[in-house]
Amino acid sequence: MARIGFIGLGVMGGRITERLLTKGHTVTGYNRTRAKAQWLEEKGMHWADSPREAASESDFIFAMVTNAAATQAITEGPNGLLAGLTKGKIFIDMSTVSPNVSRALAAKVRAAGADMVDSPVSGSVVTLQEGKLSVMVGGRKETFEAVKPVLLDIGPKVTYLGDNGQALCMKIATNLSLAVQMLAFSEGVLLAEKSGIAREVAVDVLTHSAIASPMIQYRGPFVLQQPEEAWFDVNMMQKDMVLATELGRQFDVPLPTTAVSNEILTAARAMGLAKYDFACMFDVLATMSGVTTPLAEGRKK
């Protein structure tokens, strides 16, 4: 069993940590707000007072934070994880950031004598709980082989994509479809609803139809009722869409459906829905269609 550090114990990071604990690993965790990690301490996770401490006490150090600014906050400075790295340690960054940002961080990790892979995941809370999470890895092949056994304890599908940054390219290419699919699904629900079909019936039919990808199956019902805690909120989704458009410009790949979906996410933010799961794209389109939703109405008050 491995000595693992985990930095960033949010919706996904916390549940991945829980899974690592159930597999018998020793996990030392850090989160900006300790109270949110109390449930993990009760399950046996050791608490670290800083990212540096989490790195110092571990051989494999994971991080899963929201964006590049958060990544910088946990890595730099006297209490950052870079300060806790020594020869032989491996940093596994599960955050979704620009591939170039990740490659620059990998160079700093190697300067400290350690090594790093970018290792984003594809899936949701439900996917993780069902043991079906997909893990992608970019970095040196020998480092991938060293971390693969631990990653297999997180999800059954672990894929090596190549050098540092390549897993993030694949993650971004995957995630752009989440918002695009959600927008298309919302269009279908609203078209059916305005034709006289009850929203609940339309959602049931579509989530059991040929268009029902795994994402649509578990997120489609969110147009009826949002989860108490957003699995992946509007700001996080739009961050990934912006990363996708940047890659599209870099590699001369037009991304028309990504661009339209990104504008709907901007509208969601303008409506005060930024902290809701990005399934609220439905509420934006519903408002544009003259259809009332409890979420959109509630935000007006």
C-alpha positions in Angstrom: 0.0 0.0 0.0 1.2 3.5 -0.9 1.8 6.6 1.2 -0.4 9.2 -0.7 -0.9 12.9 -0.3 -4.1 14.5 -1.7 -4.5 18.2 -2.1 -7.9 19.5 -3.0 -10.7 17.6 -1.3 -13.7 18.9 -3.2 -16.6 17.0 -4.8 -14.4 14.7 -6.9 -11.1 15.0 -5.0 -12.8 14.1 -1.7 -14.5 11.0 -3.2 -11.3 9.9 -4.9 -9.5 10.2 -1.5 -12.3 8.1 0.1 -11.8 5.4 -2.6 -8.0 5.4 -1.9 -8.7 4.9 1.8 -11.0 2.0 1.1 -8.2 0.4 -0.9 -6.0 0.4 2.1 -3.6 3.3 1.2 -2.4 5.8 3.8 -3.7 9.2 2.8 -2.6 12.6 4.1 -4.9 15.3 2.8 -5.0 19.0 2.6 -7.9 21.3 1.7 -8.2 25.1 1.9 -11.2 24.7 4.2 -10.6 21.9 6.7 -14.2 21.6 7.7 -15.1 20.3 4.3 -12.6 17.4 4.8 -13.8 16.4 8.3 -15.8 13.5 6.9 -12.6 12.1 5.4 -10.7 12.4 8.7 -13.4 10.4 10.3 -12.7 7.7 7.7 -9.0 7.6 8.5 -7.4 10.3 6.5 -4.5 12.1 8.1 -4.7 15.9 8.0 -1.8 18.1 6.7 -1.6 21.8 7.6 -0.2 22.7 4.2 0.5 21.3 0.7 4.1 21.1 1.7 3.3 18.8 4.6 1.2 16.6 2.5 4.0 16.2 0.0 6.7 15.7 2.6 4.8 12.8 4.2 4.0 11.0 0.9 5.5 9.2 -2.0 2.7 9.9 -4.4 1.1 13.4 -4.2 -2.2 14.0 -5.9 -3.8 17.4 -6.6 -7.3 18.2 -7.9 -8.0 21.9 -7.9 -10.2 24.2 -10.0 -7.8 26.1 -12.2 -4.3 27.4 -13.0 -4.5 30.0 -10.2 -5.4 27.4 -7.6 -2.6 25.2 -8.9 -0.1 28.0 -8.4 -1.5 28.6 -4.9 -0.9 25.0 -3.8 2.5 24.6 -5.5 4.4 27.8 -4.9 5.8 29.4 -1.8 7.3 28.1 1.4 4.2 26.0 2.2 3.6 24.9 -1.4 4.0 21.3 -2.4 7.1 22.0 -4.5 8.9 22.8 -1.2 8.0 19.3 0.1 9.2 17.4 -2.9 12.4 15.3 -2.9 14.0 12.7 -5.1 11.8 9.7 -5.9 8.5 11.4 -5.2 5.8 11.6 -7.9 3.3 14.4 -8.3 0.0 13.4 -10.0 -1.9 16.4 -11.0 -5.6 15.7 -11.8 -6.5 19.3 -12.2 -7.7 20.5 -15.7 -5.4 23.4 -16.7 -3.7 24.5 -19.9 -1.3 21.8 -21.2 1.4 24.5 -21.4 0.9 25.5 -17.8 1.2 21.8 -16.8 4.4 21.3 -18.8 6.0 24.3 -17.1 5.0 23.0 -13.7 6.5 19.6 -14.6 9.8 21.3 -15.2 9.8 22.8 -11.7 8.9 19.4 -10.2 11.9 17.8 -12.0 14.1 20.6 -10.8 13.2 19.5 -7.3 14.4 16.0 -8.1 10.9 14.5 -8.3 8.7 13.8 -11.3 5.2 14.7 -12.5 2.4 13.4 -14.6 -0.8 15.1 -15.6 -3.7 12.7 -14.9 -7.1 14.1 -15.4 -10.2 11.9 -15.1 -13.3 11.4 -17.2 -16.5 10.7 -15.4 -18.7 11.9 -12.6 -19.4 11.2 -8.9 -21.7 8.4 -10.0 -19.1 7.0 -12.4 -16.5 7.0 -9.6 -18.9 5.4 -7.1 -19.7 2.7 -9.7 -16.0 2.0 -10.2 -16.1 3.1 -13.8 -13.9 6.2 -13.8 -11.5 6.7 -16.7 -8.0 8.0 -15.9 -5.7 9.6 -18.5 -1.9 10.1 -18.0 0.7 12.2 -19.7 4.4 12.1 -18.7 7.4 9.9 -18.9 6.5 6.3 -19.6 8.5 4.9 -16.7 6.7 7.3 -14.3 3.4 6.2 -15.7 4.3 2.6 -15.0 5.2 3.6 -11.4 1.8 5.3 -10.7 -0.4 2.9 -12.7 -1.1 0.5 -9.8 -2.4 3.4 -7.7 -4.4 4.8 -10.5 -6.1 1.5 -11.1 -7.4 1.7 -7.5 -9.2 4.8 -8.6 -10.7 3.6 -11.9 -10.4 0.5 -14.1 -9.5 2.4 -17.3 -6.0 4.0 -17.2 -4.7 5.2 -20.5 -1.2 6.5 -21.3 -1.4 9.4 -23.8 2.3 10.3 -24.2 4.4 13.2 -22.9 3.4 15.8 -20.3 0.4 17.8 -21.4 -1.0 15.1 -23.7 -3.5 13.8 -21.1 -4.8 17.3 -20.6 -5.2 17.7 -24.4 -7.3 14.5 -24.4 -9.3 15.7 -21.3 -10.1 19.0 -22.9 -11.1 17.3 -26.1 -13.4 15.1 -24.1 -14.9 17.8 -21.9 -16.0 20.1 -24.7 -18.6 17.4 -25.6 -20.2 17.6 -22.1 -21.6 21.1 -22.6 -22.4 20.5 -26.3 -24.4 17.4 -25.4 -26.1 19.2 -22.6 -27.2 22.0 -24.9 -28.5 19.6 -27.5 -30.4 17.6 -24.9 -31.9 20.8 -23.5 -33.1 21.8 -27.0 -34.8 18.4 -27.4 -36.5 18.7 -24.0 -37.8 22.2 -24.7 -39.0 21.4 -28.2 -41.0 18.4 -26.8 -42.3 20.5 -23.9 -43.5 23.4 -26.0 -45.2 20.8 -28.3 -47.3 19.8 -25.3 -45.3 16.9 -23.8 -44.6 17.1 -20.0 -41.0 17.9 -19.2 -40.7 14.8 -17.0 -41.9 12.6 -19.8 -39.5 14.2 -22.3 -36.6 13.7 -20.0 -37.5 10.1 -19.4 -37.8 9.3 -23.1 -34.6 11.0 -24.1 -32.5 9.5 -21.3 -33.6 6.1 -22.5 -33.2 6.8 -26.2 -30.4 6.4 -28.8 -29.0 9.8 -27.8 -28.5 8.8 -24.1 -24.8 8.9 -23.5 -23.7 8.0 -20.0 -23.4 11.8 -19.3 -27.0 12.4 -20.5 -28.3 9.5 -18.4 -26.9 10.8 -15.1 -27.1 14.5 -15.8 -30.3 14.7 -17.8 -32.5 14.5 -14.8 -30.8 17.6 -13.4 -33.1 19.7 -15.7 -35.9 18.6 -13.4 -34.0 19.1 -10.1 -30.5 20.4 -9.6 -28.3 18.4 -7.1 -27.8 19.9 -3.7 -24.1 20.3 -4.5 -23.0 21.0 -8.1 -21.0 18.1 -9.5 -19.4 20.4 -12.1 -20.5 24.0 -11.9 -20.8 26.6 -14.7 -17.5 28.3 -14.0 -15.6 25.0 -14.1 -17.3 23.9 -17.3 -16.7 27.3 -19.0 -13.0 27.1 -17.9 -12.7 23.9 -19.9 -14.6 25.4 -22.9 -12.2 28.3 -23.0 -9.2 25.9 -22.9 -10.8 24.0 -25.8 -11.2 27.2 -27.9 -7.6 28.1 -27.2 -6.4 24.6 -28.4 -8.7 25.0 -31.4 -7.0 28.2 -32.4 -3.5 26.7 -31.7 -4.2 23.7 -33.9 -6.5 25.3 -36.5 -9.5 23.2 -35.6 -12.8 25.0 -35.8 -15.1 24.3 -32.9 -18.5 25.8 -33.8 -20.6 23.9 -31.3 -18.1 24.6 -28.5 -18.4 28.3 -29.2 -22.2 28.3 -29.1 -22.2 26.2 -25.9 -19.7 28.6 -24.3 -22.0 31.5 -25.0 -24.9 29.7 -23.2 -22.6 29.3 -20.2 -21.8 33.0 -20.3 -25.6 33.6 -20.2 -25.9 31.3 -17.2 -23.3 33.4 -15.4 -25.2 36.6 -16.3 -28.4 35.0 -14.8 -26.6 34.3 -11.5 -26.3 30.6 -12.1 -22.5 30.3 -12.0 -22.4 28.0 -8.9 -25.0 25.6 -10.2 -24.2 22.4 -12.1 -23.7 23.2 -15.8 -27.0 21.3 -16.5 -28.5 24.8 -15.8 -27.8 25.5 -19.5 -31.3 24.1 -19.8 -32.7 27.0 -17.6 -30.9 29.5 -19.8 -32.4 28.1 -23.0 -35.8 27.7 -21.3 -35.8 31.4 -20.4 -34.9 32.3 -24.0 -37.8 30.1 -25.1 -40.3 31.7 -22.8 -40.5 28.7 -20.5 -40.5 29.0 -16.7 -38.2 26.9 -14.6 -38.0 26.9 -10.8 -34.3 27.6 -10.8 -34.4 30.5 -13.2 -37.4 32.0 -11.3 -35.8 31.5 -8.0 -32.6 33.4 -9.0 -34.8 36.5 -10.0 -36.0 36.9 -6.4 
